[in-house]
Amino acid sequence: MGYTALDFVICLIQLTAFIAYIMVIMFLISLIFRSNCGTSTEFYIHFIVNGFIDILTNIFDILIRRFPKWNLFISFFKSYLWIGNLSPIIYYSTVANCALGILIITFNRYVQMHFPLDYKHFWTKKTTVIMILFQIIVPYLSYIYLVNYEVVLIYSNDNNYYYHSMKDKTASTYNSLIMCIWSGLIFIFGLKMNISNIRKYVQIIFNKKKESKVSTSKIFLYSMYCFVISISLLLVFLNSCYKLYAVIINDKLSKEEASNNYEWIILLMTCCHPFLILSLSKELRTKFLTFYSISQPSRVSSVPFTINVRWRKSINRTVIQ
């Protein structure tokens, strides 16, 4: 099939997002190591882990799915068939890793906004490690059964490109079914928490003594963030259902179309986060620019996304947005 104009556009977006992601990750790592004892950095840790997973997911998508589609390294893939056998385990698991990462960050926001007094006692470094291990290990355990199934490299006469496919239809059915279950549950829980988070965020913002214009802008940005991540999770679920349906009815073209849809769905699910996190906090954005300023490299300190919340007996608590 070769390259298309759309491929160049997508790769350009990915490259831009990768650079932004790496810059944000390095910045947040700096904040963690320079943080004060009283500053919560668990959100930063989750974002950094998600950043590495998001980047790897896009790289795996290029290596496993798009290289054969572009007719690149075909002889290599034919010579080393074991790479093809590992490809569905890696591909499906990393997509699930991304979706789980979004859910964990959403849950982190939910706990911190709704239970600010209990947040630091619950979301400790130990909790963070457990969440990260769950995010990484469980999806791979869900697809480890695929080591017993063979993957073949198929040429599509209709679309003129190569792609990896399970030789056994049963394995393809299980793959799509598991992804449907994963993405469906994540979307449902994520949507419910995002709606609750937006409502709580609106309440917090309007409890502050600031101009309504500024408050409206903050609410809009946070709502857009929740909307984008919810839509990306919904699209993963819908496309997984579409692919499962195509596998069941043995519709080869629809199955190929569903596989190709993951290209732009992964793009939406992963590449927006470095820009969203900077847009949500002016203070963080300012410190980010200062961090990469040649003239002021040493003035960076830990900067949480903060808003003051009146809680019970006029106790001021800090909530990460």
Rosetta blueprint (number, residue, H / E / L):
1 M L
2 G L
3 Y L
4 T L
5 A H
6 L H
7 D H
8 F H
9 V H
10 I H
11 C H
12 L H
13 I H
14 Q H
15 L H
16 T H
17 A H
18 F H
19 I H
20 A H
21 Y H
22 I H
23 M H
24 V H
25 I H
26 M H
27 F H
28 L H
29 I H
30 S H
31 L H
32 I H
33 F H
34 R H
35 S L
36 N L
37 C L
38 G L
39 T L
40 S L
41 T L
42 E H
43 F H
44 Y H
45 I H
46 H H
47 F H
48 I H
49 V H
50 N H
51 G H
52 F H
53 I H
54 D H
55 I H
56 L H
57 T H
58 N H
59 I H
60 F H
61 D H
62 I H
63 L H
64 I H
65 R H
66 R H
67 F H
68 P H
69 K H
70 W L
71 N L
72 L L
73 F L
74 I H
75 S H
76 F H
77 F H
78 K H
79 S H
80 Y L
81 L H
82 W H
83 I H
84 G H
85 N H
86 L H
87 S H
88 P H
89 I H
90 I H
91 Y H
92 Y H
93 S H
94 T H
95 V H
96 A H
97 N H
98 C H
99 A H
100 L H
101 G H
102 I H
103 L H
104 I H
105 I H
106 T H
107 F H
108 N H
109 R H
110 Y H
111 V H
112 Q H
113 M H
114 H H
115 F L
116 P H
117 L H
118 D H
119 Y H
120 K H
121 H H
122 F H
123 W L
124 T L
125 K H
126 K H
127 T H
128 T H
129 V H
130 I H
131 M H
132 I H
133 L H
134 F H
135 Q H
136 I H
137 I H
138 V H
139 P H
140 Y H
141 L H
142 S H
143 Y H
144 I H
145 Y H
146 L H
147 V H
148 N H
149 Y L
150 E L
151 V E
152 V E
153 L E
154 I E
155 Y E
156 S E
157 N L
158 D L
159 N L
160 N L
161 Y E
162 Y E
163 Y E
164 H E
165 S E
166 M E
167 K L
168 D L
169 K H
170 T H
171 A H
172 S H
173 T H
174 Y H
175 N H
176 S H
177 L H
178 I H
179 M H
180 C H
181 I H
182 W H
183 S H
184 G H
185 L H
186 I H
187 F H
188 I H
189 F H
190 G H
191 L H
192 K H
193 M H
194 N H
195 I H
196 S H
197 N H
198 I H
199 R H
200 K H
201 Y H
202 V H
203 Q H
204 I H
205 I H
206 F H
207 N H
208 K L
209 K L
210 K L
211 E L
212 S H
213 K H
214 V H
215 S H
216 T H
217 S H
218 K H
219 I H
220 F H
221 L H
222 Y H
223 S H
224 M H
225 Y H
226 C H
227 F H
228 V H
229 I H
230 S H
231 I H
232 S H
233 L H
234 L H
235 L H
236 V H
237 F H
238 L H
239 N H
240 S H
241 C H
242 Y H
243 K H
244 L H
245 Y H
246 A H
247 V H
248 I H
249 I L
250 N L
251 D L
252 K H
253 L H
254 S H
255 K H
256 E H
257 E H
258 A H
259 S H
260 N H
261 N H
262 Y H
263 E H
264 W H
265 I H
266 I H
267 L H
268 L H
269 M H
270 T H
271 C H
272 C L
273 H H
274 P H
275 F H
276 L H
277 I H
278 L H
279 S H
280 L L
281 S L
282 K H
283 E H
284 L H
285 R H
286 T H
287 K H
288 F H
289 L H
290 T H
291 F H
292 Y L
293 S L
294 I L
295 S L
296 Q L
297 P L
298 S L
299 R L
300 V L
301 S L
302 S L
303 V L
304 P L
305 F L
306 T E
307 I E
308 N E
309 V E
310 R E
311 W E
312 R L
313 K L
314 S L
315 I E
316 N E
317 R E
318 T E
319 V E
320 I E
321 Q L
